[in-house]
Amino acid sequence: MKNFMLTSLLALTCLGAAAQEYMPQALTLEDCRQMAIRQSKELDQARIQTEMAGYDRKIARANYFPKVSATGAYIYNNRDVSLISDDQSQRLQNMGTTLENSIWDALNNRWDAAVSNEYIKSLGHQVLASARANGGFDIATPVNAIGQEIDASLHPDTHQIWAGTVTVEQPVFVGGKIIYSNQMAALAQQLSQSKYDMKEAEILLDVDQAYWQIISISNKQKLAESYADLLHHMEKDVESAIAAGVSTESDALQVRVKANEADMMLTKATNGLALSKMLLCHRIGLPLDTEIILADENLEVIPEPEEPVQKSLEDIYADRPETRSLDLATKIFDKKAKVVRADLMPTVALVGAYTVTNPNLYNGFQNSWNGGGFHAGVMVKVPIFHAGEGLYKYRKAQAEARLYGDQLDDARELIDLQVTQQRKLFGEAQQKLVMAQSNLAAAEENLRKATIGHEAGVTPTNTVLAAHTAWLSAHSEYIDAGIDLQMTAASLRKAEGDYHE
């Protein structure tokens, strides 16, 4: 009722807008349903959430497969890397000179040890010195060259370093975490679909109610037109009877008052019909000032809905999106508890990598990409102590699963009560329609006899007006009973989980 009033106020503010060009066409109930589903932003959001859940499921499934990654790096150094110290480098570069000095020193020492005469000893030193000065034998130059070449290899060019690695990781055992994560993702996708079904049922029920409300008001408008025409015709007959002296001014006044009431009833019905159509336009995504015609507006008899097939409570629980959602949520948190438990277990993974560098680490730090290295191993991670964090997370997930389990039990009890209530209301609506049909037939017969009697001058005006009023009331009750049966049937279908596109 609040939604109807809100939409009515919105419609009144839009009455001054220019009417858009629209070719009237008869919209069936199914047409209105389809239009409401297509334009609903809430359903579109639910569809997107279902799509996102599908991607989450694919993401979880990807964890079964190896992960391959490639990494590249570039480093600039303002200094080269040295594998030896500066002192060692200096000694290596001058090792030939050091060797030559050692040889000459050894010769001098050997000469001193072999000769005791000082004069001959001095003469021998002079000869050795002269031979060394005249380049007797050059050991230092070639040996120093060798030392310098070795020193250069121990000072590789590392001003610019390039590196690339391709890594492959394959989980072997993670405590069942991947399996439970995939099961959770599959359940979450079903949960998103269940929420979509729930929102769809709400929208379809709103459209059905708005549709049948228009049928009800449209029939009452026709009834008001017929009643007003009848009273205006009777008003003329009474005026003729007054002129003939068989009726009084009091009779004319009574008929005129009833005719005015009928005109007011017709005005209210016309305004109510316009507002009800605006409400339906809002539901199905049309501009509020669109002129729409419904396929069932001109029905002489409101159709009776098919009686729903009796379903067991277990079937209803399975079909209701509310219970499906809670059941899925319970299962999801049960899986979540197992995922958390997996964090308390060891994990095992295989790791492999292929690495290339420039300078080449595998070939004397040469500036080339020729050749790389493959590495493989097993990685084991064992949780030891985390102050009970994992255990508390596991217990929390278990508590959440129990919470949704309790909510599911409550929801089943409420659904049981709701279905029982709607079934009783549907039975009452059927009986009410049968009684309304019987009352309408009696009121029509009474009005027929009263009209014939009044035309024959044997039935007073009060009696005819009372017959008209009774006919109007009976006809209105018949319309209300027929629409109420449609509404009750729709509510029963929704309660039993049969409300879908």
C-alpha positions as CSV (number, residue, x, y, z in Angstrom):
1,M,0.0,0.0,0.0
2,K,2.9,2.4,0.8
3,N,4.5,1.6,-2.5
4,F,1.2,2.3,-4.3
5,M,0.8,5.7,-2.6
6,L,4.4,6.6,-3.3
7,T,4.1,5.7,-6.9
8,S,0.7,7.6,-7.1
9,L,2.3,10.8,-5.8
10,L,5.2,10.4,-8.3
11,A,2.6,9.9,-11.0
12,L,0.8,13.1,-10.1
13,T,4.0,15.1,-10.3
14,C,4.6,13.8,-13.8
15,L,1.1,14.5,-15.2
16,G,2.3,17.9,-16.5
17,A,5.0,16.2,-18.7
18,A,4.4,16.0,-22.4
19,A,2.9,12.6,-23.4
20,Q,5.2,10.5,-25.5
21,E,4.0,9.1,-28.7
22,Y,2.9,5.5,-28.2
23,M,0.7,3.1,-30.2
24,P,-1.5,1.3,-27.8
25,Q,-1.3,-2.5,-27.9
26,A,-2.8,-5.1,-25.7
27,L,-0.2,-6.3,-23.1
28,T,-0.7,-9.7,-21.7
29,L,0.4,-10.7,-18.2
30,E,3.4,-12.6,-19.7
31,D,4.4,-9.5,-21.7
32,C,4.4,-7.4,-18.5
33,R,6.5,-10.0,-16.8
34,Q,9.1,-10.2,-19.5
35,M,9.4,-6.4,-19.7
36,A,9.8,-6.1,-15.9
37,I,12.6,-8.7,-15.9
38,R,14.4,-7.0,-18.8
39,Q,14.3,-3.5,-17.3
40,S,15.0,-4.5,-13.6
41,K,18.3,-3.0,-12.4
42,E,18.2,-5.3,-9.3
43,L,17.9,-8.4,-11.5
44,D,20.7,-7.1,-13.7
45,Q,22.9,-6.7,-10.6
46,A,22.0,-10.2,-9.5
47,R,22.9,-11.5,-13.0
48,I,26.3,-9.8,-12.7
49,Q,26.9,-11.3,-9.3
50,T,26.1,-14.7,-10.7
51,E,28.6,-14.1,-13.5
52,M,31.2,-13.0,-11.0
53,A,30.6,-16.2,-9.0
54,G,31.2,-18.2,-12.2
55,Y,34.6,-16.4,-12.6
56,D,35.4,-17.2,-9.0
57,R,34.8,-20.8,-9.7
58,K,37.2,-20.8,-12.7
59,I,39.8,-19.0,-10.5
60,A,39.5,-21.7,-7.9
61,R,39.8,-24.4,-10.6
62,A,43.0,-22.8,-11.9
63,N,44.8,-23.7,-8.6
64,Y,44.9,-27.4,-9.7
65,F,47.3,-26.5,-12.5
66,P,51.0,-25.5,-12.4
67,K,51.9,-21.8,-12.2
68,V,54.4,-20.7,-14.8
69,S,56.0,-17.3,-14.5
70,A,58.9,-15.4,-16.2
71,T,61.0,-12.8,-14.5
72,G,63.6,-10.4,-16.1
73,A,65.9,-8.0,-14.4
74,Y,68.6,-5.4,-15.3
75,I,71.1,-3.9,-12.9
76,Y,73.7,-1.2,-13.4
77,N,76.7,-1.1,-11.1
78,N,79.2,1.9,-11.0
79,R,82.0,-0.5,-10.0
80,D,83.0,-4.0,-11.2
81,V,82.8,-6.9,-8.9
82,S,86.2,-8.2,-7.7
83,L,86.6,-11.8,-6.6
84,I,90.0,-11.1,-4.9
85,S,91.4,-8.2,-2.8
86,D,93.4,-5.4,-4.1
87,D,96.6,-6.7,-2.5
88,Q,96.0,-10.1,-4.0
89,S,95.4,-8.5,-7.4
90,Q,98.6,-6.6,-7.1
91,R,100.6,-9.7,-6.2
92,L,99.0,-11.6,-9.1
93,Q,99.9,-9.0,-11.7
94,N,103.6,-8.8,-10.5
95,M,104.1,-12.5,-9.8
96,G,106.6,-12.8,-12.7
97,T,108.8,-10.0,-11.2
98,T,108.5,-11.6,-7.8
99,L,109.5,-15.0,-9.2
100,E,112.5,-13.5,-11.1
101,N,113.6,-11.7,-8.0
102,S,113.3,-14.8,-6.0
103,I,115.5,-16.8,-8.5
104,W,118.3,-14.2,-8.5
105,D,118.2,-14.0,-4.7
106,A,118.4,-17.8,-4.6
107,L,121.5,-17.8,-6.9
108,N,123.2,-15.2,-4.8
109,N,122.5,-17.1,-1.7
110,R,123.7,-20.3,-3.2
111,W,127.0,-18.6,-4.4
112,D,127.5,-17.3,-0.9
113,A,127.1,-20.7,0.6
114,A,129.4,-22.4,-2.0
115,V,132.3,-19.8,-1.9
116,S,134.2,-18.8,1.3
117,N,136.7,-16.5,-0.2
118,E,135.4,-13.0,0.0
119,Y,137.2,-11.7,-3.1
120,I,135.8,-14.5,-5.2
121,K,132.4,-14.2,-3.6
122,S,132.4,-10.5,-4.5
123,L,133.5,-11.2,-8.0
124,G,130.7,-13.7,-8.4
125,H,128.1,-11.2,-7.2
126,Q,129.4,-8.7,-9.8
127,V,129.1,-11.3,-12.5
128,L,125.5,-12.2,-11.5
129,A,124.6,-8.5,-11.3
130,S,126.1,-7.9,-14.7
131,A,124.2,-10.8,-16.2
132,R,120.9,-9.7,-14.7
133,A,121.5,-6.2,-15.9
134,N,122.2,-7.4,-19.4
135,G,118.9,-9.4,-19.4
136,G,120.5,-12.7,-18.8
137,F,117.0,-14.5,-18.7
138,D,113.5,-12.8,-18.7
139,I,111.1,-14.7,-16.6
140,A,109.1,-11.7,-15.2
141,T,107.5,-10.6,-18.5
142,P,105.8,-13.8,-19.6
143,V,104.8,-14.7,-16.1
144,N,103.5,-11.2,-15.3
145,A,101.3,-11.5,-18.5
146,I,99.9,-14.7,-17.3
147,G,99.2,-13.2,-13.9
148,Q,97.5,-10.2,-15.4
149,E,95.3,-12.4,-17.6
150,I,94.3,-14.4,-14.5
151,D,93.6,-11.1,-12.6
152,A,91.4,-9.8,-15.4
153,S,89.3,-13.0,-15.2
154,L,88.9,-12.4,-11.5
155,H,87.5,-8.8,-12.2
156,P,84.5,-9.6,-14.5
157,D,82.6,-6.8,-16.3
158,T,79.6,-6.3,-14.0
159,H,78.7,-2.7,-14.8
160,Q,75.6,-4.0,-16.6
161,I,73.9,-7.2,-15.4
162,W,71.0,-8.9,-17.3
163,A,69.1,-11.9,-15.9
164,G,66.0,-13.9,-16.8
165,T,64.2,-16.8,-15.0
166,V,61.3,-19.0,-15.9
167,T,59.7,-20.7,-12.8
168,V,57.2,-23.5,-12.6
169,E,55.4,-24.3,-9.3
170,Q,53.1,-27.3,-8.8
171,P,51.3,-27.8,-5.5
172,V,51.4,-31.5,-4.4
173,F,49.7,-31.4,-1.0
174,V,48.0,-28.4,0.7
175,G,45.7,-30.1,3.2
176,G,42.8,-30.3,0.8
177,K,42.6,-26.5,0.5
178,I,42.3,-26.5,-3.3
179,I,39.6,-29.1,-3.3
180,Y,37.5,-27.4,-0.7
181,S,38.0,-24.0,-2.3
182,N,36.6,-25.4,-5.6
183,Q,33.6,-26.8,-3.7
184,M,33.0,-23.5,-2.0
185,A,33.2,-21.6,-5.4
186,A,30.7,-24.1,-6.9
187,L,28.3,-23.6,-3.9
188,A,28.8,-19.8,-4.1
189,Q,27.7,-19.8,-7.8
190,Q,24.6,-21.8,-6.9
191,L,23.9,-19.3,-4.0
192,S,24.1,-16.3,-6.5
193,Q,21.6,-18.1,-8.8
194,S,19.3,-18.7,-5.8
195,K,19.4,-15.0,-4.8
196,Y,18.6,-14.2,-8.4
197,D,15.6,-16.5,-8.3
198,M,14.5,-14.9,-5.1
199,K,14.6,-11.4,-6.5
200,E,12.9,-12.5,-9.7
201,A,10.0,-14.0,-7.7
202,E,9.5,-10.8,-5.9
203,I,9.4,-8.7,-9.1
204,L,7.0,-11.1,-10.8
205,L,4.7,-11.1,-7.9
206,D,4.7,-7.3,-7.8
207,V,3.9,-7.2,-11.6
208,D,1.1,-9.7,-11.2
209,Q,-0.5,-7.8,-8.4
210,A,-0.3,-4.5,-10.3
211,Y,-1.7,-6.2,-13.4
212,W,-4.7,-7.7,-11.6
213,Q,-5.3,-4.5,-9.7
214,I,-5.8,-2.8,-13.1
215,I,-8.2,-5.5,-14.2
216,S,-10.1,-5.0,-11.0
217,I,-10.4,-1.3,-11.2
218,S,-11.1,-1.5,-15.0
219,N,-14.1,-3.8,-14.3
220,K,-15.3,-1.5,-11.5
221,Q,-15.0,1.5,-13.8
222,K,-17.3,-0.3,-16.3
223,L,-19.6,-1.2,-13.5
224,A,-19.7,2.4,-12.4
225,E,-20.4,3.5,-16.0
226,S,-23.3,1.0,-16.3
227,Y,-24.7,2.0,-12.9
228,A,-24.5,5.7,-13.7
229,D,-26.2,5.2,-17.1
230,L,-28.9,3.2,-15.4
231,L,-29.6,5.8,-12.8
232,H,-29.6,8.6,-15.3
233,H,-32.0,6.7,-17.5
234,M,-34.1,6.1,-14.4
235,E,-33.9,9.8,-13.6
236,K,-35.5,10.5,-16.9
237,D,-38.2,7.9,-16.3
238,V,-39.0,9.4,-12.9
239,E,-39.3,12.8,-14.4
240,S,-41.7,11.4,-17.0
241,A,-43.7,9.7,-14.2
242,I,-43.9,13.0,-12.3
243,A,-45.3,14.7,-15.4
244,A,-47.8,11.8,-15.6
245,G,-48.6,12.3,-11.9
246,V,-47.6,8.8,-10.8
247,S,-44.4,9.8,-9.0
248,T,-43.4,12.6,-6.6
249,E,-40.5,15.0,-6.4
250,S,-39.2,13.0,-3.4
251,D,-38.7,10.1,-5.8
252,A,-36.8,12.3,-8.3
253,L,-34.6,13.6,-5.5
254,Q,-33.7,10.1,-4.3
255,V,-32.8,9.1,-7.8
256,R,-30.8,12.3,-8.4
257,V,-28.8,11.7,-5.3
258,K,-28.0,8.1,-6.3
259,A,-27.0,9.3,-9.8
260,N,-24.6,11.9,-8.4
261,E,-23.1,9.2,-6.2
262,A,-22.7,7.0,-9.2
263,D,-20.9,9.8,-11.1
264,M,-18.6,10.3,-8.2
265,M,-17.9,6.6,-8.1
266,L,-17.1,6.6,-11.8
267,T,-14.7,9.6,-11.4
268,K,-12.8,7.8,-8.6
269,A,-12.7,4.6,-10.6
270,T,-11.3,6.5,-13.6
271,N,-8.6,8.2,-11.6
272,G,-7.7,5.0,-9.8
273,L,-7.4,3.2,-13.1
274,A,-5.0,5.9,-14.4
275,L,-2.8,5.7,-11.3
276,S,-2.8,1.9,-11.4
277,K,-1.6,1.9,-15.0
278,M,1.1,4.4,-14.0
279,L,2.2,1.9,-11.3
280,L,2.4,-0.9,-13.8
281,C,4.3,1.3,-16.2
282,H,6.8,1.9,-13.4
283,R,7.1,-1.8,-12.8
284,I,7.7,-2.7,-16.4
285,G,10.0,0.2,-17.3
286,L,7.7,2.4,-19.4
287,P,7.3,6.1,-19.0
288,L,4.6,6.9,-16.5
289,D,2.4,8.7,-19.0
290,T,2.4,5.8,-21.5
291,E,-1.1,4.8,-22.6
292,I,-1.3,1.0,-22.1
293,I,-4.1,-1.4,-22.7
294,L,-4.1,-4.8,-21.1
295,A,-5.4,-7.9,-22.8
296,D,-7.7,-8.8,-19.9
297,E,-9.3,-5.4,-19.4
298,N,-12.4,-6.3,-21.4
299,L,-13.0,-9.7,-19.9
300,E,-16.7,-10.2,-18.9
301,V,-15.7,-12.9,-16.5
302,I,-12.5,-12.9,-14.5
303,P,-10.7,-16.2,-15.2
304,E,-10.1,-18.6,-12.3
305,P,-6.5,-19.7,-11.8
306,E,-5.7,-23.4,-11.9
307,E,-5.6,-25.0,-8.5
308,P,-1.9,-25.6,-7.5
309,V,-0.8,-29.2,-7.3
310,Q,-0.2,-30.2,-3.7
311,K,3.5,-30.5,-2.9
312,S,5.3,-32.0,0.0
313,L,7.2,-29.7,2.4
314,E,10.5,-31.3,1.3
315,D,9.8,-30.4,-2.3
316,I,8.8,-26.9,-1.2
317,Y,12.0,-26.5,0.8
318,A,14.0,-27.5,-2.2
319,D,12.2,-25.1,-4.5
320,R,12.1,-22.1,-2.3
321,P,15.2,-19.8,-3.0
322,E,15.3,-18.7,0.7
323,T,15.9,-22.2,2.0
324,R,18.2,-23.0,-0.9
325,S,20.3,-20.0,0.0
326,L,20.5,-20.8,3.6
327,D,21.3,-24.5,2.9
328,L,24.0,-23.4,0.5
329,A,25.4,-20.9,3.0
330,T,25.6,-23.6,5.6
331,K,27.5,-25.8,3.2
332,I,29.8,-23.0,2.2
333,F,30.8,-22.2,5.8
334,D,31.3,-25.9,6.4
335,K,33.8,-26.0,3.5
336,K,35.3,-22.7,4.8
337,A,36.1,-24.5,8.1
338,K,37.9,-27.2,6.2
339,V,39.9,-24.6,4.2
340,V,41.0,-23.0,7.4
341,R,41.9,-26.4,8.9
342,A,44.1,-26.9,5.8
343,D,46.2,-24.0,6.9
344,L,47.2,-26.0,10.0
345,M,48.7,-28.8,7.9
346,P,52.0,-29.0,6.1
347,T,52.1,-28.0,2.4
348,V,54.3,-29.6,-0.3
349,A,55.1,-28.1,-3.7
350,L,57.4,-28.9,-6.6
351,V,59.5,-26.0,-7.9
352,G,61.5,-25.8,-11.1
353,A,63.3,-22.9,-12.7
354,Y,65.6,-22.1,-15.7
355,T,67.9,-19.1,-15.3
356,V,70.1,-17.2,-17.8
357,T,72.4,-14.3,-17.0
358,N,74.6,-11.8,-18.8
359,P,77.5,-11.9,-17.7
360,N,77.2,-15.6,-17.9
361,L,77.6,-17.1,-14.4
362,Y,78.1,-20.6,-15.9
363,N,80.9,-19.6,-18.3
364,G,83.4,-17.4,-16.5
365,F,81.3,-14.3,-16.4
366,Q,81.5,-13.8,-20.1
367,N,79.3,-11.2,-21.7
368,S,77.1,-13.6,-23.5
369,W,73.7,-15.4,-23.3
370,N,75.1,-18.8,-24.2
371,G,73.8,-21.4,-21.8
372,G,71.7,-21.2,-18.7
373,G,70.9,-23.4,-15.7
374,F,67.9,-25.6,-14.7
375,H,67.0,-26.0,-11.0
376,A,64.4,-28.3,-9.4
377,G,63.4,-29.0,-5.9
378,V,60.7,-29.7,-3.3
379,M,59.4,-27.1,-1.0
380,V,57.8,-28.1,2.3
381,K,56.2,-25.7,4.7
382,V,55.2,-26.8,8.2
383,P,53.3,-24.4,10.5
384,I,54.7,-24.7,14.0
385,F,53.5,-21.8,16.2
386,H,51.0,-19.0,15.5
387,A,49.6,-18.4,19.0
388,G,46.5,-20.5,18.2
389,E,45.4,-18.1,15.3
390,G,44.6,-21.0,12.9
391,L,42.7,-23.0,15.5
392,Y,40.5,-20.0,16.4
393,K,39.7,-19.3,12.7
394,Y,38.7,-22.9,12.3
395,R,36.4,-22.8,15.3
396,K,34.9,-19.5,14.1
397,A,34.1,-21.0,10.7
398,Q,32.4,-24.0,12.4
399,A,30.3,-21.5,14.5
400,E,29.3,-19.7,11.4
401,A,28.2,-23.0,9.8
402,R,26.1,-23.8,12.9
403,L,24.6,-20.2,12.8
404,Y,23.3,-20.7,9.2
405,G,22.1,-24.1,10.1
406,D,19.9,-22.7,12.9
407,Q,18.6,-20.0,10.5
408,L,17.7,-22.7,8.0
409,D,15.7,-24.6,10.6
410,D,13.8,-21.3,11.5
411,A,13.2,-20.6,7.8
412,R,11.7,-24.0,7.3
413,E,9.3,-23.6,10.2
414,L,8.2,-20.2,8.9
415,I,7.7,-21.5,5.4
416,D,5.6,-24.4,6.8
417,L,3.4,-21.8,8.5
418,Q,3.3,-19.6,5.4
419,V,2.3,-22.4,3.0
420,T,-0.4,-23.6,5.4
421,Q,-1.8,-20.1,5.7
422,Q,-1.7,-19.5,2.0
423,R,-3.5,-22.8,1.2
424,K,-6.3,-21.9,3.6
425,L,-6.5,-18.4,2.2
426,F,-6.8,-19.9,-1.3
427,G,-9.6,-22.2,-0.2
428,E,-11.4,-19.3,1.4
429,A,-11.0,-17.2,-1.8
430,Q,-12.5,-20.1,-3.9
431,Q,-15.5,-20.3,-1.5
432,K,-15.8,-16.5,-1.5
433,L,-15.9,-16.5,-5.4
434,V,-18.6,-19.2,-5.4
435,M,-20.7,-17.2,-3.0
436,A,-20.1,-14.0,-4.9
437,Q,-21.3,-15.6,-8.1
438,S,-24.5,-16.9,-6.4
439,N,-25.1,-13.4,-4.8
440,L,-24.6,-11.7,-8.2
441,A,-27.1,-14.0,-9.9
442,A,-29.7,-13.3,-7.1
443,A,-29.0,-9.6,-7.3
444,E,-29.4,-9.5,-11.1
445,E,-32.7,-11.4,-10.9
446,N,-34.0,-9.1,-8.1
447,L,-33.0,-6.1,-10.2
448,R,-34.7,-7.5,-13.2
449,K,-38.0,-8.0,-11.4
450,A,-37.8,-4.6,-9.6
451,T,-37.2,-2.9,-12.9
452,I,-40.1,-4.6,-14.6
453,G,-42.3,-3.8,-11.6
454,H,-41.2,-0.1,-11.6
455,E,-41.9,0.2,-15.3
456,A,-45.4,-1.3,-14.7
457,G,-45.9,1.2,-11.9
458,V,-46.3,-1.4,-9.1
459,T,-42.8,-1.2,-7.5
460,P,-41.9,2.0,-5.6
461,T,-38.7,3.9,-6.4
462,N,-37.1,3.0,-3.1
463,T,-37.3,-0.6,-3.9
464,V,-35.8,-0.2,-7.3
465,L,-32.9,1.9,-5.9
466,A,-32.3,-0.7,-3.2
467,A,-32.2,-3.4,-5.9
468,H,-29.7,-1.3,-7.9
469,T,-27.6,-0.8,-4.8
470,A,-27.7,-4.5,-4.0
471,W,-26.7,-5.4,-7.6
472,L,-23.9,-2.9,-7.6
473,S,-22.6,-4.3,-4.3
474,A,-22.9,-7.9,-5.5
475,H,-21.1,-7.2,-8.8
476,S,-18.4,-5.3,-6.9
477,E,-17.9,-8.2,-4.5
478,Y,-17.8,-10.6,-7.5
479,I,-15.0,-8.6,-9.0
480,D,-13.1,-8.4,-5.7
481,A,-13.6,-12.1,-5.2
482,G,-12.2,-13.0,-8.6
483,I,-9.2,-10.7,-8.3
484,D,-8.6,-11.9,-4.7
485,L,-8.5,-15.4,-6.0
486,Q,-5.9,-14.5,-8.6
487,M,-3.8,-12.7,-5.9
488,T,-4.1,-15.5,-3.5
489,A,-3.1,-18.1,-6.1
490,A,0.0,-15.9,-6.9
491,S,0.9,-15.7,-3.3
492,L,0.5,-19.5,-2.9
493,R,2.7,-20.2,-5.9
494,K,5.4,-18.0,-4.5
495,A,5.1,-19.7,-1.1
496,E,5.5,-23.1,-2.6
497,G,8.5,-22.0,-4.7
498,D,6.7,-22.2,-8.1
499,Y,7.0,-18.5,-8.9
500,H,9.5,-18.2,-11.7
501,E,9.8,-16.9,-15.3
